[in-house]
Amino acid sequence: MSNEAGGIVGEFLSLKASTDADVLAMQCGDFYEFFADDAELVAAELDLKVSQKSSHGSSYPMAGVPLSELTPYLTALVERGYRVAVADQYETADGHAREIERVVSPGTVLDPGDAAARYLAAVERDGDGYGLAFADVTTGRFRAAAVDDVDDVRAELHRFDPVELLPGLGLRDDDAWPAVRDDTDARLTRRDPEAFAPGRARHRLREQFGRETLDAVGLDADAAVAAAGAVLRYVDETGAGVLASMTRLGTLDPGGRVALDATTQRNLELTETMQGERDGTLLSTLDHTETAAGSRLLREWVTRPRRDRAELERRHDAVEALASAALARDRLLDHLDGTADLERLAARATSGSAGPRDLAAVRAALATLPALASAVEGTPLAESPVADALARPDQAAARALHDELDDALVDDPPGSPGEGGVIARGHDDELDELVAEYEEAREWLDGLADREKRRHGLSHVTVDRNKTDGYYVQVGKSAADGVPEHYREIKTLKNSKRFVTDELEERERTVLRLEESRGELERDLFADLRGTVADRAELLQDVGRALAELDALASLAEHAAGNDWTRPDVVAPGEGDLTVDAGRHPVVERTTDFVPNDLRMDDERGFLLVTGPNMSGKSTYMRQCALVVLLAQAGSFVPADAATVPLVDGIYTRVGALDELAQGRSTFMVEMQELSNILHSATDESLVILDEVGRGTATYDGISIAWAATEYLHNEVRARTLFATHYHELTSLADHLPRVANVHVAAEERDGEVTFLRRVRDGPTDRSYGVHVADLAGVPAPVVDRADEVLDRLRAEKAIEARGSDSDAGTKQAVFDLSAGEFVGGADGRESAGPTTTANGTDREERAADANPADDGRAAGGNGEGGGRAATVKPRRAEDTADATLPPDVRAVVSELRSADVNDTSPLELAGRVSEWQRRLESASESTPNADASAEAAAETNADTETDR
């Protein structure tokens, strides 16, 4: 190959070494080329063909895409997580050179493949907490705030779901950060420490948003300023060119929002199901929007509910008006259908990447505003917040920009300003003159073939043009010998010959000059027009948000009207009870015949213990209660006959967890961490949903933690709480704690068949029906039948045969002693004659029955639902005498247990202490061979003391 080819590869490798991007696309004429490793990478990712380029005796892989087709390939690479540098070619006195103009990353791509928001985020930490910043370069949205702890960081990252994340220097020594980092799918892009320098960041923010803006929005924490400054600097350095569209600095406004941590957002399946799908979520159920911007706004409302009662009343008024005015609502939706995304178009205009069709889309979207106003006029919507939302943007400015675009652009412009035919006649006099000359020249060329036929008696004559020959006269071979002398032959084809004439060449020069002049002028005029639109970016954002709000409200109204939802009565905290009449789950009701249920939580009934069989609907009931509250504070109607919702400051859930082995966290550890977050974060104005606590550990450990957590939530936190549990022992707390009440999901058994009624009724459940659920799940019949036998004997407090295989000598008979945690009793192969007596004078079966936490064998199997007697702790008699016979290590544990104050101990601390006591008791048992004898002696002493008394 030539030295030029070698120079191109060398230039590519040099440019690639100067950037930290993963891939370089370098313009070479009409193509963007990739060389060496980059060529192989993009070929594998994008299914491009690889060729070879030689350079100084070496051969390099090469792949390329046409200049006009780079954007979709860039987007595809960025969607896969790559940062792509783009080097553009420009002319110099010596020929041409190339320079990296921009770096496209997941957070700075301007042409995403979908309508979802694409946030670039930054996180920094200092001694006072964390700073967060989020920017969507496709719309100009910019948010920043300081938060107190890592759970707030995790919640905001889950809510905004950034595609790219810039971690600050302060996170390097943060032990909590790795878990947060592993929890996000965002690409992590490291920046130099200067990017997060608070002083420079503050200066950059003031330049971008105005000197007084930081004080106005209350953004003064160094960590938050540093994060926001790092985002601005990154957007600037990557050359996205969208800083001009970032006109407003907003905050996350944590005080005015309902706290929804990442766990709660996942458990309630707001935007993503437990399986990671969008279908089946609350958002997919509610989303009937017609525009991309409306869908994004609806997502924001769902994931960031409000505490501003006035704003919620405004949304509810609008939804009510739209729901009741079906014809007007349909007209609005028709106008909104297909309306372009003005926020994103504003960003494209400011970046200089908007084309003629983009500006035509801006024109059409601006025309929607008066059309919507006309559709509202004279309808009930005219007196509703719908009309206010439409009137919010500057109507005169929007109309003026629309008229300017309408005057400048043709009705259906081409995709590129270089193609010509973009600017409408009458917009520019100079262009009109060039176009008139051009059309005159083209008219002469268009009539040339007919004139030559008539003038020279030729047949099969055409006039055409290509890049190689320019304009030419083509004559069929049969008539080629009869052409006049002034025809000069330039090419012979199979069936024809091509000729040129002096006059044709002169006309060609005229046409080329006019095309060039027209193209340059149209490009200049279009650039001016695009600059005008870019200067009005804030206006476009205002109009875009108004249209998005109308779309989101209409979507909520459409769903409410079609699914019999009702307007909730939102009241201030403490001014009303939480009540829901005939409430339904907003997602589940669309896929099944749903059984509605009521909810009542007041000052005397603020903590509901929910019991009932597996599969009976406990989890659905609790989730629907949480979703009704969330929907009300998102501004939506709710799936119920009636609802009163006191404003909550947070919704917290703890639902079944999965092992997170990659982070070194077991199911139980995840469960305890989620519980800890709730107990630390919830307040008396929060709503707490607990779907089992303590099931990931031993039975008595679990009961202890659940019991203590219930007391703490009731006595200290005082949050409204729904707690579903299989620990039937907890139901006795309703007799001792004034705000605790029992409710259960009913089931009915007839002739051995169990029917789940899905009805929530007051009081605890009577049974768990666990064996029946096992049968429904397809557990083999011998196992189900044997489980029924064991369950019957447990209920009758009879001995249970521990059956061996056929080859065993016989069977073992025993009563499972729940206190001891082991089988005790009968001899091999014999039925026990009666109850087995323990050393303290009570029979073991009676003791097992008294301590049995469930009547269907949960303690034996670990998973049953209790319908038996609630476990109670009886005071031990002759304690000092009995303790004296215990080993010292055991006696120490007993002493600590007696002195422990459950009310003053947090559940997580209590769990740790219980675990430690267990460890010490096991250690004492291993080191004391006669420990069992000592225990029996203690029991005998206890019994003797009872007799003496």
Buried (B, 14 or more C-beta within 10 A) or exposed (E): EEEEBBEBBBBBBEBBEEBEBBBBBBBBEEBBBBBBEBBBBBBEBBEBEBEEBBBEEEEBBBBBBEBEEBBEBBBBBBBEBBBBBBBBBEEEEEEEEBEBEBBBBBBBBBBBEEBBBBBBBBBBBBEEBBBBBBBBBBBBBBBBBBBEEBBBBBBBBBBBBBBBBBBBBBBEEBEBBEBBBEBBEBBEBEBEEEBBBBEBBBBBBEEBBEEEBBEEBEBEBBBBBBBBBBBBBBBBEBBBBBBBBBBBBEBBBBEEBBBBBBBBBBBBBBBBBEEEEEEBBBBBBBBBBBBBBBBBBBBBBBBBBBBBEEEBEBBBBBBBBBBBBEEBBEBBBEBBEEBBBBBBBBBBBBBEBBBBBBBBBBBBBBBBBBBBBEBBEEBBBBEBBBBEBBEEBBBEBBBBBBEBBBEBBBEEBBEBBEEBBBBBEEBBEEBBEBBEBBEEBBEBBEEBBEEBBEEBEBEBBBBEEEEEEBBBBBBBEEBBEEBEEEBBEBEEEEEBBBBBBEEBBEBBEBBEBBBEBBBEBBBBBBEEBBEBBBEBBBBBBBBBBBBBBBBBBBBBBBBBBEBEBBBBBBBEBEEBBBBBBBBBBBBBBBEEEBBBBBBBBBEEBBBBBBBBBBBBBBBBBBBBBBBBBBBBBBBBBBBBBBBBBBBBBBBBBBBBBEEBEEEEBBBBBBBBBBBBBBBEBBEEBBBBBBBBBBBBBBBBBBBBBBBBBBBBBBEBBBBBBBBBBBBBBBBBBBEEBEBBBBBBBBBEEEEEEBEBBBBBBEEBBBBBBBBBBBBBEEEEEEEBEEBBEBBEBBBEBBBBBEEEEEEEEEBBBBBBBBBBEEBBBBEEEEEBEEBBEBBBEBBBBBBBBBBBBBBBBBBBBEBBBBBBBBBEEEEEEBBEBBBEBBBEBBBBBBEEEEEEEEEEBBBBEBBEBBEEBBEBBEEBBEEBEEBEEBBBBBBBBBBBBEEEE
